[in-house]
């Protein structure tokens, strides 16, 4: 018996794809910030990464990019 992809939600597969794309768009800036901070031996690399993820969750892609700009201005030594 095949498993329905919609689970009773209209547009279920499409919403799942949009959600996954959103997660990737939030994870990319966080990945950039973490890699850059660890290469520069920044002791707050994890904190900047968490702030980028939270900014992305609260303010969508714009929030994540705002945290990246703040990192580039303030976080780099």
C-alpha positions as CSV (number, residue, x, y, z in Angstrom):
1,X,0.0,0.0,0.0
2,X,1.6,3.3,-1.1
3,X,2.0,6.0,1.5
4,X,0.2,9.2,0.5
5,X,2.5,12.2,0.4
6,X,-0.1,14.8,1.3
7,X,-1.0,13.4,4.7
8,X,-4.4,15.1,4.4
9,X,-2.9,18.6,3.7
10,X,-3.7,20.2,0.4
11,X,-0.5,21.0,-1.4
12,X,1.5,18.8,1.0
13,X,4.4,17.9,-1.3
14,X,4.8,21.4,-2.6
15,X,4.8,22.8,1.0
16,X,7.4,20.3,2.0
17,X,9.7,21.2,-0.9
18,X,9.3,24.9,-0.1
19,X,10.1,24.2,3.5
20,X,13.3,22.3,2.6
21,X,14.4,25.0,0.2
22,X,13.9,27.5,3.1
23,X,16.1,25.4,5.4
24,X,18.8,25.2,2.8
25,X,18.7,29.0,2.3
26,X,19.1,29.4,6.1
27,X,21.8,26.8,6.4
28,X,24.1,28.2,3.7
29,X,24.9,31.5,5.4
30,X,25.3,29.7,8.7
31,X,27.8,27.3,7.1
32,X,29.7,30.3,5.6
33,X,29.9,32.0,9.0
34,X,31.0,28.9,10.8
35,X,33.7,28.1,8.3
36,X,35.0,31.6,8.2
37,X,35.0,32.0,12.0
38,X,36.8,28.7,12.6
39,X,39.4,29.5,10.0
40,X,40.1,32.8,11.8
41,X,40.2,31.0,15.2
42,X,37.2,33.0,16.5
43,X,36.2,31.5,19.9
44,X,32.6,32.6,19.2
45,X,32.2,30.6,16.0
46,X,29.4,28.5,17.4
47,X,27.6,31.5,18.8
48,X,27.7,33.3,15.5
49,X,26.4,30.2,13.7
50,X,23.5,29.9,16.2
51,X,22.7,33.6,15.8
52,X,22.6,33.2,12.0
53,X,20.3,30.2,12.3
54,X,18.0,32.0,14.7
55,X,18.0,35.1,12.6
56,X,17.0,33.0,9.7
57,X,14.2,31.3,11.6
58,X,12.9,34.6,13.0
59,X,13.4,36.8,10.0
60,X,13.6,34.5,7.0
61,X,16.5,34.8,4.7
62,X,16.8,38.5,5.3
63,X,17.4,37.9,9.0
64,X,20.1,35.4,8.3
65,X,21.8,37.8,5.9
66,X,21.6,40.6,8.4
67,X,23.4,38.5,11.0
68,X,26.1,37.6,8.3
69,X,26.6,41.3,7.7
70,X,26.9,41.9,11.4
71,X,29.4,39.1,11.6
72,X,31.5,40.6,8.8
73,X,31.5,44.0,10.4
74,X,31.8,43.1,14.1
75,X,32.8,39.4,14.4
76,X,35.9,39.4,12.2
77,X,39.1,40.3,14.1
